[in-house]
Amino acid sequence: MSNIRSKLLSSIAASAMALAASSATADNVLRLGQTSSLPNLNPYVLAPAYEPMVNNLYDTLTRYDANMAPEARLAESWTFSEDGLSLTIKLRQGVTFHSGKPFTSADVKASMDFVLNPDNGALISGFAKRVTQLETPDEHTVVMSFEAPFPGVFDLFELFFIVDIETSSDFSKDANGTGPFKLASHEPGTLTRLDRNASYWNGASSLEAVEIITSPNQQAALLALKSGELDLVTELGWIDVLPFSRDEDFTTGSAPSGVAHDLSLNLKVPVLQNPKVREAIDLGLDRERIARLFFGPEGTTWCLPYNPNSIAYFEEYDNCEFNLDKAKAALESSGETLPIELKILTSTELRTEYTTVAEILQADLGEIGINLTIENLDTAGYRAAYAKNRTYEMASHAFGRAGKDPSALLETTVVFRPNDNVTGYENPAYVEAVKAGGSTPVLEERRAAYKEVARIFREDRFILPIIPRIRLFVSQNELSNIGWSADGFAVFEKVEIVE
């Protein structure tokens, strides 16, 4: 990092901490520190920096409870048609946006239109396309139609944040939702302040405000937490949490997370089109070491992109192993000229763990005949190379939506979607299996389809899942009732600060 950039980040951090410290004496202000900069207030970006913001500025139609059952939010009730091809939703009445404008069915339609507009880049757009028609017979009724039964529709709703498009057309400075907090100020890269929404339909929060503060690095955030300038830091590793777990002034814990690390392979790179090369990389991926390093005794490994409780999980395909001898043998049988030179994309700025994975893989693959060059880009450069331009060769990456219905993961993420995924992978059998799994309400038929998906994953190895993320956090003891969505996004609606 250049001295100029280092000084700039220090200056930003100092400004943010000064702003935090000025509010530290104010009652009931929750101050959260994170290393990712929040560039705008668009709830459909779904990058790590946005996670503390989305469920607090905005509302969804439904939200999963602790048992993964949908609970009413802006949707008060819902009924599927007998054939499963339509869903009638009765909306909650008396809800207003932060601007004072009444919430109606027109806002649900406008939000869906925004999501489906490809110019807006909403990450849930692929999933939302399952809604073939959205009608609004009156101000408090919405009827959604589907081409085929849509058992994963509540996964869509979990991330379908309702916005007032009229006043939130420019998310760089505006955010008009119906959530428990409303936008007070937004300074990208420094501080975003959300004030209590006194007119919230579910009762006003006891918090006066929430401040999302950007720290230059994790250690700076933890020092600010230790000194009392921050109340909460999330997205921590085991080594970060351990000292706080022995300190009675702090609470440590873990929350659900729908995020998992993966290694993405760009199949447009000629050498990566060779299945033996991909097999060698898979065998050279030390998942156990990575799990222990990141999350200590709580760490687990994944060969498939979902946990053992998923309807798409099959133990027989949870069969990856770390074996450098087998990896070398697979590589030597590939027919490729050795050593193979490849680049691996990472971004310490986006997630420090990305680079740790890259460094571990670089060392291990170097022993079998694959020389990795690490390309460490800033957040914008990483996203452009990975998702927009797809100029990467291999990428240390993390995907979301891993803890819910498999249709959400497989149909919506740029990593796994059957068409136009970031790896360039194309397979008609994969397309058909994903479609079948997400288009029937019959469990046995879904399981059969997802078993085929699991087989394809392990045979073709275009994406290599590594470990699920555990959302470890540390908070001041005075903080209680932090909520978490099924994706592990913070919910501050019921938080209390008790001195």
For each residue, the residues with C-beta under 8 A, 3 or more apart:
1: 5 6
2: 5 6
3: 6 7
4: 7 8
5: 1 2 8 9
6: 1 2 3 9 10
7: 3 4 10 11
8: 4 5 11 12
9: 5 6 12 13 216
10: 6 7 13 14 216
11: 7 8 14 15
12: 8 9 15 16 189 190 214 216
13: 9 10 16 17 214 215 216 220
14: 10 11 17 18
15: 11 12 18 19 190 191
16: 12 13 19 20 190 191 213 214 215
17: 13 14 20 21 213 224 229
18: 14 15 21 22
19: 15 16 22 23 190 191 211 213
20: 16 17 23 24 31 191 211 213 224 229 230
21: 17 18 24 229
22: 18 19
23: 19 20 26 29 31 209 211
24: 20 21 29 31 228 229
25:
26: 23 29 208 209
27: 208 497
28: 206 207 208 209 497
29: 23 24 26 207 208 209 210 211 497
30: 207 209 210 211 231 232 479 492 495 497
31: 20 23 24 210 211 213 229 230 231 232
32: 52 210 211 212 213 230 231 232 233 234 490
33: 213 214 215 221 224 225 230 232 233
34: 48 49 52 212 213 214 215 221 233 234 235
35: 214 215 216 217 218 221 235 349 352
36: 47 48 49 214 350 379
37: 49 188 189 214 379
38: 41 49 50 53 186 188 189 192 212 214
39: 49 172 188 189
40: 45 171 172 188
41: 38 53 57 168 171 172 173 174 175 183 186 192
42: 45 50 171
43: 46 50 53 54 57 58 161 163 177
44: 114 115 120 121 122 123 124 159 161
45: 40 42 50 121 123
46: 43 50 54 123 124 159 400
47: 36 50
48: 34 36 51 235 350 351
49: 34 36 37 38 39
50: 38 42 43 45 46 47 53 54
51: 48 54 487 488 489 490
52: 32 34 56 210 212 234 489 490 492
53: 38 41 43 50 56 57 192 194 212
54: 43 46 50 51 57 58 161 489
55: 58 60 63 179 485 489 490 491 493
56: 52 53 179 180 181 194 210 490 491 492 493
57: 41 43 53 54 175 177 179 181 182 183 194
58: 43 54 55 161 162 163 175 177 178 179
59: 73 74 95 161 162 177 178 179
60: 55 63 73 74 157 158 159 160 161 162
61: 73 74 75 89 108 157 160 162
62: 70 71 72 73 75 78 154 157 158
63: 55 60 70 71 73 157 158 485 486
64: 68 69 70 71 154 158 404 485 486
65: 68 69 70 71
66:
67:
68: 64 65 404 486
69: 64 65
70: 62 63 64 65 154 157
71: 62 63 64 65
72: 62 75 76 77 92
73: 59 60 61 62 63 92
74: 59 60 61 91 92 95 103 108 162 178
75: 61 62 72 78 89 90 91 92 142 157
76: 72 90 91 92 93
77: 72 89 90
78: 62 75 87 88 89 90
79: 87 88
80: 84 86 87
81: 84 85 86 87 88
82:
83: 86 149
84: 80 81 146 149 150 441
85: 81 145 146 147 148 149
86: 80 81 83 143 144 145 146
87: 78 79 80 81 143 144 146 150 153
88: 78 79 81 141 142 143
89: 61 75 77 78 108 141 142 143 144
90: 75 76 77 78 140 141
91: 74 75 76 95 103 104 105 108 139 140 141 142
92: 72 73 74 75 76 95 103 140 201
93: 76 140
94: 201
95: 59 74 91 92 102 103 178 201
96: 99 100 101 102 103 178 199 201
97: 100 101 102 103 107 164 167 176 177 178
98: 175 176 177 178 179 182 183 197
99: 96 164 167 176
100: 96 97
101: 96 97 164 166 167 176
102: 95 96 97
103: 74 91 92 95 96 97 107 162 178
104: 91 107 136 139 140
105: 91 108 109 136 138 139 140 141 142
106: 109 110 136 139
107: 97 103 104 110 111 162 163 164 165
108: 61 74 89 91 105 111 112 134 136 142 162
109: 105 106 112 113 134 136 142
110: 106 107 113 114 163 164 165 166
111: 107 108 114 115 160 161 162 163 165
112: 108 109 115 116 128 131 134 160
113: 109 110 116 117 165
114: 44 110 111 117 120 122 163 165
115: 44 111 112 120 122 124 125 128 160
116: 112 113 122 125 128 129
117: 113 114 120 122
118: 121 125
119:
120: 44 114 115 117 125
121: 44 45 118 125
122: 44 114 115 116 117 125 128
123: 44 45 46 159 412 413 414
124: 44 46 115 127 128 156 159 160 412
125: 115 116 118 120 121 122 128 129 412
126: 129 411 412 417
127: 124 130 152 155 156 407 408 411 412
128: 112 115 116 122 124 125 131 156 160
129: 116 125 126
130: 127 146 147 150 152 153 156 411 438
131: 112 128 134 144 145 146 150 156
132: 145 146 147
133: 143 144 145
134: 108 109 112 131 142 143 144 145
135: 142 143 145
136: 104 105 106 108 109 139 141 142 143
137: 141 143
138: 105 141
139: 91 104 105 106 136
140: 90 91 92 93 104 105
141: 88 89 90 91 105 136 137 138
142: 75 88 89 91 105 108 109 134 135 136
143: 86 87 88 89 133 134 135 136 137
144: 86 87 89 131 133 134 153
145: 85 86 131 132 133 134 135
146: 84 85 86 87 130 131 132 149 150 153
147: 85 130 132
148: 85 439 440
149: 83 84 85 146 439 440 441
150: 84 87 130 131 146 153 156 438 439
151: 405 407 438 440 441 446
152: 127 130 155 156 404 405 406 407 408 411 438
153: 87 130 144 146 150 156 157
154: 62 64 70 157 158 405
155: 127 152 158 159 401 404 405 407 408
156: 124 127 128 130 131 150 152 153 159 160 408
157: 60 61 62 63 70 75 153 154 160
158: 60 62 63 64 154 155 404 485 486 487
159: 44 46 60 123 124 155 156 401 487
160: 60 61 111 112 115 124 128 156 157
161: 43 44 54 58 59 60 111 177
162: 58 59 60 61 74 103 107 108 111 177 178
163: 43 58 107 110 111 114 168 175 176 177
164: 97 99 101 107 110 167 168 176 177
165: 107 110 111 113 114 168 169
166: 101 110 169
167: 97 99 101 164 174 176
168: 41 163 164 165 171 174 175 176 177
169: 165 166 174
170: 173 174
171: 40 41 42 168 174 175
172: 39 40 41 188
173: 41 170 186
174: 41 167 168 169 170 171 183
175: 41 57 58 98 163 168 171 182 183 186
176: 97 98 99 101 163 164 167 168 183
177: 43 57 58 59 97 98 161 162 163 164 168 182
178: 58 59 74 95 96 97 98 103 162 200 201
179: 55 56 57 58 59 98 182 197 200
180: 56 196 197 200 202 204 205 492 493
181: 56 57 194 195 196 197 205 207 209 210 492
182: 57 98 175 177 179 194 195 196 197
183: 41 57 98 174 175 176 186 192 193 194 195
184: 193 194 195 209
185: 191 192 193
186: 38 41 173 175 183 192 193
187: 190 191 192
188: 37 38 39 40 172
189: 12 37 38 39 214
190: 12 15 16 19 187 213 214
191: 15 16 19 20 185 187 211 212 213 214
192: 38 41 53 183 185 186 187 211 212
193: 183 184 185 186 209 210 211 212
194: 53 56 57 181 182 183 184 209 210 211 212
195: 181 182 183 184 208 209
196: 180 181 182 200 204 205 207 208 209
197: 98 179 180 181 182 200 204 205
198: 204
199: 96 204
200: 178 179 180 196 197 203 204 205 493
201: 92 94 95 96 178
202: 180 493
203: 200
204: 180 196 197 198 199 200
205: 180 181 196 197 200 492 493 494 495
206: 28 495 496 497
207: 28 29 30 181 196 210 492 495 496 497
208: 26 27 28 29 195 196
209: 23 26 28 29 30 181 184 193 194 195 196
210: 29 30 31 32 52 56 181 193 194 207 492
211: 19 20 23 29 30 31 32 191 192 193 194
212: 32 34 38 52 53 191 192 193 194
213: 16 17 19 20 31 32 33 34 190 191 224 230
214: 12 13 16 33 34 35 36 37 38 189 190 191
215: 13 16 33 34 35 218 220 221 224
216: 9 10 12 13 35 220
217: 35 220 221
218: 35 215 221 222 233 236 240 352
219: 222 223
220: 13 215 216 217 223 224
221: 33 34 35 215 217 218 224 225 230 233
222: 218 219 225 226 233 236 240 474
223: 219 220 226 227
224: 17 20 33 213 215 220 221 227 229 230
225: 33 221 222 228 229 230 231 232 233 244 250 474 476
226: 222 223
227: 223 224
228: 24 225 476
229: 17 20 21 24 31 224 225
230: 20 31 32 33 213 221 224 225 233
231: 30 31 32 225 475 476 478 479 497
232: 30 31 32 33 225 473 474 475 476 479 482 490
233: 32 33 34 218 221 222 225 230 236 473 474 475
234: 32 34 52 255 471 472 473 490
235: 34 35 48 471 472 473
236: 218 222 233 240 241 472 473 474
237: 240 241 293 294 295 353 472
238: 241 242 294 295 296 297 298 299 472
239: 242 296
240: 218 222 236 237 243 244 472 474
241: 236 237 238 244 245 252 472 473 474
242: 238 239 245 246 296
243: 240 246 247
244: 225 240 241 247 250 252 474
245: 241 242 250 252
246: 242 243
247: 243 244 250
248: 477
249: 476 477
250: 225 244 245 247 474 475 476 477
251: 474 475 476 477 479
252: 241 244 245 472 473 474
253: 472 473 475
254: 298 470 471 472 473
255: 234 471 473 482 484 488
256: 403 471 484 485 486 487 488
257: 403 468 469 470 471 487 488
258: 400 401 402 403 404 486 487 488
259: 398 399 400 402 468 469 471 487 488
260: 302 305 398 399 402 465 466 467 468 469
261: 290 353 354 357 396 397 398 465 466 467 468 469
262: 305 397 398 399 415 463 464 465 466
263: 281 285 357 361 394 395 396 397 463 464 466
264: 386 392 394 395 397 415 422 423 463 464
265: 269 272 278 281 394 423 461 462 463 464
266: 269 272 390 392 393 394 395 422 423 424
267: 272 273 423 424 425 462
268: 390 424
269: 265 266 272 273 342 393
270: 273
271: 274 277 336 340 342
272: 265 266 267 269 277 278 342 393 394
273: 267 269 270
274: 271 277 278 334 335 336
275: 278 279 460 461
276: 279 280 330 331 333 334 335 336
277: 271 272 274 280 281 330 331 334 336 340 370
278: 265 272 274 275 281 282 460 461 462
279: 275 276 282 283 327 330 461
280: 276 277 283 284 327 328 330 331 334 368 370
281: 263 265 277 278 284 285 327 365 370 394 461 464
282: 278 279 285 320 327 461 464
283: 279 280 321 322 323 324 326 327 330
284: 280 281 322 324 327 361 364 365 367 368 370
285: 263 281 282 320 322 361 364 464 466
286: 289 290 322 360 361 364
287: 290 291 301 302 303 320 322 466 467
288: 291 292 301 322
289: 286 292 293 322 360
290: 261 286 287 293 294 299 301 356 357 360 466 467
291: 287 288 294 295 299 300 301 467
292: 288 289 295 296 297 299
293: 237 289 290 299 356 360
294: 237 238 290 291 299 353 356 467 469
295: 237 238 291 292 298 299 300 467 470 472
296: 238 239 242 292 299
297: 238 292
298: 238 254 295 470 472
299: 238 290 291 292 293 294 295 296 467 470
300: 291 295 467 468
301: 287 288 290 291 320 466 467
302: 260 287 305 306 307 318 465 466 467 468
303: 287 317 318 319 320 458 465
304: 312 313 314 317 318 454 457 458 465
305: 260 262 302 399 402 409 416 457 463 465
306: 302 310 312 313 402 403 406 409
307: 302 310 313 402 403 468
308: 313 315 318
309: 313
310: 306 307 313 406
311: 405 406 443 446 447 450
312: 304 306 406 437 447 450 453 454
313: 304 306 307 308 309 310 318 454
314: 304 317 318 450 451 454
315: 308 318
316: 319
317: 303 304 314 451 454 455 457 458
318: 302 303 304 308 313 314 315
319: 303 316 458
320: 282 285 287 301 303 458 464
321: 283 326
322: 283 284 285 286 287 288 289
323: 283 326 327
324: 283 284 327 328 364 367 368
325: 328 329
326: 283 321 323 329 330
327: 279 280 281 282 283 284 323 324 330 331 365 368
328: 280 324 325 331 332 367 368 369
329: 325 326 332 333
330: 276 277 279 280 283 326 327 333 334
331: 276 277 280 327 328 334 336 338 340 368 369 370
332: 328 329 338 369
333: 276 329 330
334: 274 276 277 280 330 331
335: 274 276
336: 271 274 276 277 331 340
337: 340
338: 331 332 369
339: 369 370 371
340: 271 277 331 336 337 369 370 371
341: 371 373
342: 269 271 272 370 371 372 373 393 394
343: 372 373 374 375 392 393 394
344: 358 361 362 372 373 374 375 393 394 395 396
345: 375 377 382 385 386 392 393 394 395 396
346: 354 355 357 358 374 375 376 377 382 395 396
347: 350 351 354 355 376 377 378 379 381 382
348: 351 352 354 355 376
349: 35 377 378 379 382
350: 36 48 347 354 379 382 383
351: 48 347 348 354 398
352: 35 218 348 355 356
353: 237 261 294 356 357 398
354: 261 346 347 348 350 351 357 358 396 397 398
355: 346 347 348 352 358 359 374 376 396
356: 290 293 294 352 353 359 360
357: 261 263 290 346 353 354 360 361 396 466
358: 344 346 354 355 361 362 372 374 376 396
359: 355 356 362 363 374
360: 286 289 290 293 356 357 363 364
361: 263 284 285 286 344 357 358 364 365 372 396
362: 344 358 359 365 366 372 374
363: 359 360 366 367
364: 284 285 286 324 360 361 367 368
365: 281 284 327 361 362 368 369 370 371 372
366: 362 363 370 371 372
367: 284 324 328 363 364
368: 280 284 324 327 328 331 364 365
369: 328 331 332 338 339 340 365
370: 277 280 281 284 331 339 340 342 365 366
371: 339 340 341 342 365 366
372: 342 343 344 358 361 362 365 366 394
373: 341 342 343 344
374: 343 344 346 355 358 359 362
375: 343 344 345 346 385 392
376: 346 347 348 355 358
377: 345 346 347 349 381 382 385
378: 347 349 381 382
379: 36 37 347 349 350 382 383
380: 383 384
381: 347 377 378 384 385
382: 345 346 347 349 350 377 378 379 385 386
383: 350 379 380 386 387 388
384: 380 381 387 388 389
385: 345 375 377 381 382 388 389 390 391 392 395
386: 264 345 382 383 390 392 395 397 422
387: 383 384 390 414 422
388: 383 384 385
389: 384 385
390: 266 268 385 386 387 422 424
391: 385
392: 264 266 343 345 375 385 386 395
393: 266 269 272 342 343 344 345
394: 263 264 265 266 272 281 342 343 344 345 372
395: 263 264 266 344 345 346 385 386 392
396: 261 263 344 345 346 354 355 357 358 361
397: 261 262 263 264 354 386 415
398: 259 260 261 262 351 353 354 469
399: 259 260 262 305 402 409 413 415 416
400: 46 258 259 413 487
401: 155 159 258 404 408 409 412 413 487
402: 258 259 260 305 306 307 399 409 468
403: 256 257 258 306 307 468 486 487 488
404: 64 68 152 155 158 258 401 408 409 486 487
405: 151 152 154 155 311 408 409
406: 152 306 310 311 312 409 410 437 438 450 453
407: 127 151 152 155 410 411 434 437 438
408: 127 152 155 156 401 404 405 411 412
409: 305 306 399 401 402 404 405 406 412 413 416
410: 406 407 413 416 417 418 434 437 438 453
411: 126 127 130 152 407 408 417 418 434 438
412: 123 124 125 126 127 401 408 409 417
413: 123 399 400 401 409 410 416 417
414: 123 387 417 421 422
415: 262 264 397 399 421 422 423 463
416: 305 399 409 410 413 421 463
417: 126 410 411 412 413 414 420 421 434
418: 410 411 421 427 430 431 434 435
419: 431
420: 417
421: 414 415 416 417 418 424 425
422: 264 266 386 387 390 414 415
423: 264 265 266 267 415 462 463
424: 266 267 268 390 421
425: 267 421 430 460 462 463
426:
427: 418 430 431 456 460
428: 431 432
429: 432 433 452 456
430: 418 425 427 433 434 453 456 460
431: 418 419 427 428 434 435
432: 428 429 435 436
433: 429 430 436 437 449 450 452 453 456
434: 407 410 411 417 418 430 431 437 438 449 453
435: 418 431 432 438 439
436: 432 433 439 440 445 446 448 449
437: 312 406 407 410 433 434 440 446 449 450 453
438: 130 150 151 152 406 407 410 411 434 435 446
439: 148 149 150 435 436
440: 148 149 151 436 437 445 446 449
441: 84 149 151
442: 445 446
443: 311 446 447
444: 447 448
445: 436 440 442 448 449
446: 151 311 436 437 438 440 442 443 449 450
447: 311 312 443 444 450 451
448: 436 444 445 451 452
449: 433 434 436 437 440 445 446 452 453
450: 311 312 314 406 433 437 446 447 453 454
451: 314 317 447 448 454 455
452: 429 433 448 449 455 456
453: 312 406 410 430 433 434 437 449 450 456 457
454: 304 312 313 314 317 450 451 457 458
455: 317 451 452 458 459
456: 427 429 430 433 452 453 459 460
457: 304 305 317 453 454 460 461 463
458: 303 304 317 319 320 454 455 461
459: 455 456
460: 275 278 425 427 430 456 457
461: 265 275 278 279 281 282 457 458 464
462: 265 267 278 423 425
463: 262 263 264 265 305 415 416 423 425 457
464: 262 263 264 265 281 282 285 320 461
465: 260 261 262 302 303 304 305
466: 260 261 262 263 285 287 290 301 302 357
467: 260 261 287 290 291 294 295 299 300 301 302
468: 257 259 260 261 300 302 307 402 403
469: 257 259 260 261 294 398 488
470: 254 257 295 298 299
471: 234 235 254 255 256 257 259 484 488
472: 234 235 236 237 238 240 241 252 253 254 295 298
473: 232 233 234 235 236 241 252 253 254 255 482
474: 222 225 232 233 236 240 241 244 250 251 252
475: 231 232 233 250 251 253 479 482
476: 225 228 231 232 249 250 251 479
477: 248 249 250 251
478: 231 497 498 499
479: 30 231 232 251 475 476 482 495 496 497
480: 495 496 497 498
481: 494 495 496
482: 232 255 473 475 479 490 491 492 495
483: 490 491 492 493 494 495
484: 255 256 471 488 489 490 491
485: 55 63 64 158 256 488 489 491
486: 63 64 68 158 256 258 403 404
487: 51 158 159 256 257 258 259 400 401 403 404
488: 51 255 256 257 258 259 403 469 471 484 485
489: 51 52 54 55 484 485
490: 32 51 52 55 56 232 234 482 483 484
491: 55 56 482 483 484 485 494
492: 30 52 56 180 181 205 207 210 482 483 495
493: 55 56 180 200 202 205 483
494: 205 481 483 491
495: 30 205 206 207 479 480 481 482 483 492
496: 206 207 479 480 481
497: 27 28 29 30 206 207 231 478 479 480
498: 478 480
499: 478
